[in-house]
Amino acid sequence: MTLFRPCIDLHQGAVKQIVGSSLKDGDALPETNFTSEQSADYYAGLYRDDRLAGGHVIKLGPGNDEAAAAALSAYPGGLQVGGGIDPTNAAQWLEAGASHVVVTSGLFDAQRRFSAERLDRLVAEVGRERLVIDLSCRARGDGWVVAMDRWQVDTDLWLSVDTLRDLSASCAEFLVHAADVEGKCGGIDSGLVRFLGANSPVPATYAGGAFSMADLETVQALSRGRVDLTIGSALDIFGGSGVKYRDCVAWNQRVS
C-alpha cells in the first residue's frame, strides 16, 4: 500500500521548501515557498513521535551538515540522509543515525557519466541494504533523464526498465523526485508514478507536485500501491494549505 513519506529539505542550514527547478549554483537564491522558524530536529522529533519511518533529509548544497546531524540525532534509525554522499563520508552518516544514505551525484564522473565503479565502492562501504539510489529526473521527450547537482545537470543515465532492474541489485530503495514539478504544487507526474509502479523491483518513493490528499489515492491507484509519496510544499507544517499533516499520519495508520 502507498504510504506518506515525510521529508526535511535543508538549504543554508534552514528547513525550506524550494521549487526544484530554481536551484542554481552561485549566489542566485532559489524560488522558496517556505522557510521554517523551526529547526530540522523539531521536524525529526515530530516524525518520530508519529512513528513515520522512511523519511528523508536532503542537504541542498553546503552549510547543512549540522542541521542534518541534529535531525538524525533526534530520530536515530528513522530517517535517510542525502546530499553530497560519497564513499568517503557515507559510513559516518550511518554512524550519525541515518537508516540509509541517499546518493545521486556521487554515482557520476566529471563528465556526468554513470560510473558502476563508484556505485560498487558505495556498496562495499555501506552495504546494499543501507543504500538508496536517488533517480530524480527531468522529462525529456517520451522519457526521463536522471539529473544531478541539485537537479541542475542532465546525466547520461535514462530512467528505463533496464536501469531500474540493474540498479536494484545494488540498493534497498529508489527515491525519485520529478524535478520539473518539484515544489510547484501543480500535480504529480502520473506517467512517472505509473512507470515506477510497474517496473521498480525494490520499494520506490516519488516526490514532486503533490497538492492534496487525493494525490495519495492517485499514487496508490497508478502504482497499485507499490510506490510511496512524499508531500512537501502543500503540507500545512511547511506553510501549505492543500494537505494537513495530521491527515497524512492518519492515512498511514489506516493503510499500514
Beta strands, then each sheet from edge to edge (+ up, - down):
strand 1: 4-5
strand 2: 7-11
strand 3: 14-18
strand 4: 32-35
strand 5: 55-59
strand 6: 79-82
strand 7: 100-103
strand 8: 131-134
strand 9: 137-140
strand 10: 143-148
strand 11: 153-158
strand 12: 173-177
strand 13: 204-207
strand 14: 227-230
sheet 1: 1+ 14+ 13+ 12+ 8+ 7+ 6+ 5+ 2+ 3- 4+
sheet 2: 9+ 10- 11+
end
